[in-house]
Amino acid sequence: MIMQYTITEKLKRLMYKILVAFLGVMFTCFSGVAQEEFSVLADIGYKEKITSALSSKLVEYKNTSVSKDTFLLKQSGERAIDMIAGNDDMLVDSVIINIDVESSWKNRTHKSLRWSLKTNLLYAATSTPNLGLEVDWGTQMSVNVIGGYNPWNRKGKKGDNDKIVHWLIQPELRYWFCEPAGGHFIGIHAIATQYNIGGHKFFHIFDKGYRYEGWGAGAGFTYGYSWMLSRRWAIEAYLGLGIVHLDFDKSNNKNWCCTRSEHFTKTYLGPTKVGLSLIYNINK
C-alpha cells in the first residue's frame, strides 16, 4: 500500500510538470504568433490610414479653386501623394517627401518690370512738349518722372514779349492702392524749374504786365486715378498740392529792354501739378 501511494504521487507530480511545460510551450508559441499578427495588422492599418488621409487631401486639392501662386504646390503635392500611395516600403517606418515649390516671390522676381511712356495732354496744350517715364517698384509702388521744355522764345516787338520759356522736371514716388497702372494712387513729388516768363498770369505768382526770369524748387503730394483702355494704352488724371520756393528777377514786360529789373523771392503754396496723361505701356 505504501509503495502504491508513492508511485501514484510520483506520477501525479510528473503529469503536473508535463502539463506546465506544455502550457509554457503553447503560451510561448501563441505569444510569438500574436505578436507577428499584431505587427502585420498594425502595418496594414497604418498604411490604410496614411493612404486614406493622402487621398482625401488629393480630392480636397482637386476640388478647391486656388490661385496661380499655389498651382505648383498642388501639382507637387499630387505627385508626392501618388509616390507614397504606390510605395509600400516607405510607409512602415518613415515617409520623406521632397516638394520643389516655386514661391510667389520667385515668380515676381522673374517677372519683367513694367515700363511706360506718357505725355501730359494739359501741359502740352500750353505749347510745352513733355514726356514722362514710369517704372514699377515692387508690387504696389512705382517711380514716375516727367519733364517738359518750352523753347519758344518769342521776342516779338517792343512792348510785346509774351512767352513761357522754361524747363521743368518732376520726379515722383507713387503708392497704388491695388497695383501699378490701375486705380487710385497717391504720391510724393519734387519740382525743379528754370523760367523766363512774360505776359502771362499764373495764380498769384506772376502778373501779366511783368517779365519773370529765375528758378524754383519745391515738393508736394499727389492724388490720381488711372484707367486701362487696353493692354498697352491707359489714361490717368492727377492733382498735386505743395510748396515751391521761387527766386527771380522782375521787370516791366512792355519796356523790358529798357527797364531795370528787381530781384525777388517768393514762397508759393498751392497746386503744383495737374495733368491728364496719355500712357503707353512698353511691356505689360
C-alpha positions as CSV (number, residue, x, y, z in Angstrom):
1,M,0.0,0.0,0.0
2,I,2.8,2.4,0.9
3,M,4.6,1.6,-2.4
4,Q,1.5,2.1,-4.4
5,Y,0.9,5.5,-2.8
6,T,4.4,6.6,-3.5
7,I,4.2,5.6,-7.2
8,T,0.9,7.4,-7.6
9,E,2.3,10.6,-6.1
10,K,5.3,10.5,-8.4
11,L,3.0,10.0,-11.4
12,K,0.9,13.0,-10.4
13,R,4.0,15.2,-10.0
14,L,5.3,14.1,-13.4
15,M,2.0,14.8,-15.0
16,Y,1.9,18.3,-13.4
17,K,5.4,19.0,-14.8
18,I,4.5,17.8,-18.2
19,L,1.3,20.0,-18.2
20,V,3.1,23.1,-17.0
21,A,5.8,22.5,-19.7
22,F,3.1,22.1,-22.4
23,L,1.3,25.2,-21.3
24,G,4.5,27.1,-21.3
25,V,5.4,26.0,-24.8
26,M,1.8,26.8,-26.0
27,F,1.9,30.2,-24.4
28,T,5.3,31.0,-26.0
29,C,4.1,29.9,-29.4
30,F,0.9,31.8,-29.1
31,S,2.7,34.9,-27.9
32,G,5.0,34.9,-30.9
33,V,2.2,34.3,-33.4
34,A,0.1,37.0,-31.8
35,Q,2.9,39.5,-31.9
36,E,3.6,38.7,-35.5
37,E,-0.1,39.0,-36.4
38,F,-0.5,42.3,-34.5
39,S,2.5,43.8,-36.2
40,V,1.1,42.9,-39.6
41,L,-2.3,44.2,-38.7
42,A,-0.8,47.4,-37.4
43,D,1.3,47.9,-40.5
44,I,-1.8,47.4,-42.7
45,G,-3.9,49.8,-40.6
46,Y,-1.1,52.4,-40.7
47,K,-0.8,52.1,-44.5
48,E,-4.5,52.3,-44.9
49,K,-4.7,55.4,-42.6
50,I,-2.0,57.3,-44.4
51,T,-3.3,56.3,-47.9
52,S,-6.8,57.4,-46.9
53,A,-5.6,60.7,-45.5
54,L,-3.5,61.5,-48.5
55,S,-6.3,60.5,-50.9
56,S,-8.7,62.8,-49.1
57,K,-6.2,65.6,-49.3
58,L,-5.8,65.0,-53.0
59,V,-9.5,65.1,-53.6
60,E,-9.7,68.3,-51.5
61,Y,-6.9,69.8,-53.6
62,K,-8.6,68.9,-56.8
63,N,-12.0,70.3,-55.7
64,T,-10.6,73.5,-54.4
65,S,-10.2,76.7,-56.5
66,V,-6.8,78.1,-55.8
67,S,-4.7,81.0,-57.0
68,K,-1.9,80.8,-59.5
69,D,0.8,81.1,-56.8
70,T,-0.4,77.7,-55.2
71,F,-0.8,75.8,-58.5
72,L,2.7,74.5,-58.5
73,L,2.3,73.4,-54.8
74,K,-0.8,71.4,-55.8
75,Q,1.0,69.7,-58.6
76,S,4.0,68.8,-56.4
77,G,1.6,67.6,-53.7
78,E,-0.3,65.3,-56.1
79,R,3.0,63.8,-57.4
80,A,4.1,63.2,-53.8
81,I,0.7,61.5,-52.9
82,D,1.0,59.2,-56.0
83,M,4.5,58.2,-55.0
84,I,3.6,57.4,-51.4
85,A,0.4,55.5,-52.3
86,G,2.4,53.2,-54.5
87,N,5.4,52.7,-52.3
88,D,4.8,50.1,-49.5
89,D,8.3,50.1,-48.2
90,M,8.3,53.7,-47.2
91,L,5.0,53.6,-45.2
92,V,6.1,51.3,-42.3
93,D,8.8,53.4,-40.7
94,S,9.0,56.8,-42.2
95,V,8.0,59.0,-45.1
96,I,10.2,61.5,-46.8
97,I,8.6,64.0,-49.2
98,N,10.6,66.4,-51.3
99,I,8.4,69.1,-52.8
100,D,10.0,71.7,-55.0
101,V,7.7,74.7,-55.0
102,E,8.3,78.0,-56.9
103,S,7.3,80.7,-54.5
104,S,5.3,83.9,-55.4
105,W,8.4,85.9,-54.6
106,K,10.4,83.9,-57.2
107,N,7.6,84.5,-59.7
108,R,7.7,88.2,-59.1
109,T,11.5,88.5,-59.4
110,H,11.4,86.6,-62.7
111,K,8.6,88.8,-64.0
112,S,9.8,91.7,-66.0
113,L,9.2,95.2,-64.8
114,R,6.5,97.4,-66.3
115,W,7.9,100.4,-68.2
116,S,5.5,103.0,-69.6
117,L,5.9,106.3,-71.5
118,K,3.4,109.1,-71.1
119,T,2.6,112.7,-72.0
120,N,0.5,115.2,-70.1
121,L,-2.1,116.5,-72.5
122,L,-3.0,119.5,-70.4
123,Y,0.7,120.5,-70.2
124,A,1.1,120.0,-74.0
125,A,-1.9,122.4,-74.5
126,T,0.3,125.2,-73.3
127,S,2.6,124.6,-76.3
128,T,5.1,122.8,-74.0
129,P,6.4,119.4,-75.3
130,N,6.7,117.0,-72.4
131,L,7.5,113.3,-71.8
132,G,7.2,111.0,-68.8
133,L,8.6,107.6,-67.8
134,E,7.1,105.3,-65.1
135,V,8.7,102.1,-63.8
136,D,7.2,99.7,-61.2
137,W,9.0,99.4,-57.9
138,G,7.7,96.3,-56.0
139,T,4.0,95.2,-56.1
140,Q,2.3,98.5,-55.2
141,M,5.0,101.2,-55.8
142,S,6.2,103.0,-58.9
143,V,8.6,105.8,-59.8
144,N,7.3,108.4,-62.2
145,V,9.4,111.2,-63.8
146,I,8.0,113.8,-66.2
147,G,9.9,116.6,-67.8
148,G,8.9,119.5,-70.1
149,Y,10.7,122.1,-72.1
150,N,9.3,125.2,-73.8
151,P,11.8,126.7,-76.2
152,W,9.6,129.3,-77.9
153,N,11.4,132.5,-77.1
154,R,9.1,134.9,-78.9
155,K,10.9,138.2,-78.6
156,G,8.4,140.0,-80.9
157,K,8.2,143.7,-80.9
158,K,9.0,146.2,-78.2
159,G,6.2,146.0,-75.7
160,D,5.2,142.5,-76.9
161,N,7.3,139.9,-75.2
162,D,4.7,137.2,-74.3
163,K,6.4,133.9,-73.7
164,I,6.7,131.0,-71.2
165,V,10.2,129.8,-71.9
166,H,11.1,127.2,-69.2
167,W,12.2,123.7,-68.4
168,L,10.7,121.7,-65.6
169,I,11.3,118.2,-64.1
170,Q,9.0,116.5,-61.6
171,P,10.2,113.1,-60.1
172,E,7.5,111.3,-58.1
173,L,7.2,108.2,-55.9
174,R,3.7,106.6,-56.1
175,Y,1.8,104.2,-54.0
176,W,-1.0,102.3,-55.7
177,F,-3.9,101.0,-53.7
178,C,-4.4,98.0,-55.9
179,E,-1.5,97.6,-58.4
180,P,0.7,99.9,-60.5
181,A,-1.1,101.4,-63.5
182,G,-4.6,100.6,-62.2
183,G,-7.0,102.5,-60.0
184,H,-6.2,105.0,-57.2
185,F,-2.7,106.2,-56.2
186,I,-1.1,108.8,-54.0
187,G,2.4,110.2,-54.4
188,I,5.2,112.5,-53.2
189,H,6.8,114.6,-55.9
190,A,9.6,117.1,-56.2
191,I,9.9,120.1,-58.5
192,A,12.8,121.8,-60.2
193,T,12.4,124.5,-62.9
194,Q,14.1,127.5,-64.6
195,Y,12.0,130.0,-66.4
196,N,11.7,133.2,-68.4
197,I,8.0,134.1,-68.5
198,G,6.3,137.3,-69.6
199,G,2.8,138.5,-70.4
200,H,1.1,135.6,-68.6
201,K,-0.7,135.3,-65.2
202,F,-0.2,132.2,-63.1
203,F,-2.3,132.2,-60.0
204,H,-1.0,134.9,-57.6
205,I,2.7,134.3,-58.6
206,F,3.2,136.1,-61.9
207,D,1.3,139.1,-63.2
208,K,0.6,139.7,-66.9
209,G,2.4,143.1,-67.1
210,Y,5.8,141.8,-66.0
211,R,8.5,139.5,-67.1
212,Y,10.0,137.0,-64.6
213,E,13.3,135.3,-65.0
214,G,14.7,132.9,-62.4
215,W,14.4,129.4,-60.9
216,G,12.2,127.4,-58.5
217,A,12.3,124.3,-56.3
218,G,9.7,122.6,-54.2
219,A,7.8,119.5,-53.2
220,G,4.2,118.3,-52.8
221,F,1.7,115.5,-52.5
222,T,-0.3,114.0,-55.4
223,Y,-3.6,112.1,-55.8
224,G,-4.7,110.5,-59.0
225,Y,-6.5,107.7,-60.8
226,S,-5.6,105.6,-63.8
227,W,-7.9,103.8,-66.3
228,M,-6.7,101.0,-68.5
229,L,-8.0,101.5,-72.1
230,S,-6.3,98.3,-73.5
231,R,-3.4,96.1,-72.8
232,R,-1.0,98.8,-74.0
233,W,-2.9,102.1,-73.5
234,A,-4.1,103.9,-70.4
235,I,-5.0,107.3,-69.3
236,E,-4.6,109.0,-65.9
237,A,-5.7,112.1,-64.1
238,Y,-4.0,113.7,-61.1
239,L,-3.7,116.8,-59.0
240,G,-0.8,117.8,-56.8
241,L,-0.5,120.3,-53.9
242,G,2.7,121.6,-52.5
243,I,5.1,124.4,-51.7
244,V,7.7,126.0,-54.1
245,H,10.4,128.5,-53.4
246,L,10.8,131.0,-56.3
247,D,13.9,133.2,-56.9
248,F,13.6,135.6,-59.9
249,D,14.3,139.0,-61.5
250,K,11.2,141.0,-62.2
251,S,11.0,143.7,-64.9
252,N,8.3,145.6,-66.9
253,N,7.1,143.4,-69.7
254,K,6.3,146.3,-72.1
255,N,9.6,148.1,-71.7
256,W,11.6,145.0,-70.7
257,C,14.7,146.1,-72.8
258,C,15.0,149.5,-71.1
259,T,13.7,148.7,-67.6
260,R,15.8,147.9,-64.7
261,S,14.9,144.5,-63.1
262,E,14.4,143.9,-59.4
263,H,15.3,140.8,-57.5
264,F,12.6,139.0,-55.6
265,T,12.0,135.7,-53.7
266,K,8.6,134.3,-53.0
267,T,7.2,131.1,-51.4
268,Y,4.2,129.6,-53.2
269,L,1.7,127.3,-51.6
270,G,-1.0,125.7,-53.8
271,P,-1.4,123.4,-56.8
272,T,2.0,122.2,-58.0
273,K,0.9,119.8,-60.7
274,V,-2.2,119.0,-62.7
275,G,-2.5,116.6,-65.5
276,L,-4.4,114.3,-67.9
277,S,-1.8,111.9,-69.2
278,L,-1.9,109.5,-72.1
279,I,0.1,106.4,-71.3
280,Y,1.7,103.7,-73.5
281,N,2.9,100.5,-71.7
282,I,6.1,99.2,-73.2
283,N,5.7,95.8,-71.6
284,K,2.5,94.9,-69.8
